[in-house]
Amino acid sequence: MALHRRYASPAEAERIRRALEPDAPPNLRSRVDGAELHLELAAPSARSARATLEDLLPCLDAAEKAGAGRSD
């Protein structure tokens, strides 16, 4: 499963990526390509993926609200 988010700048995308790092599960990979943040989740089941996303999305929302927000 992959999630891609575009931000106003590469620096902002990197700030968001770093903000997610401390609580990121080991099955989540993140990278920044330009101003786009790529999150890739590898989960053994749909149930596991859902649980991880339920934890991840509020963290992503909080990181975005603490920064300047998304550009799209």
Protein Blocks (a to p, Z undefined) as FASTA:
>chain_A
ZZddddfbfklmmmmmmmmmmmpcfkbccddehjbccdddddfbfklmmmmmmmmmmmmm
mmmmmmnopfZZ
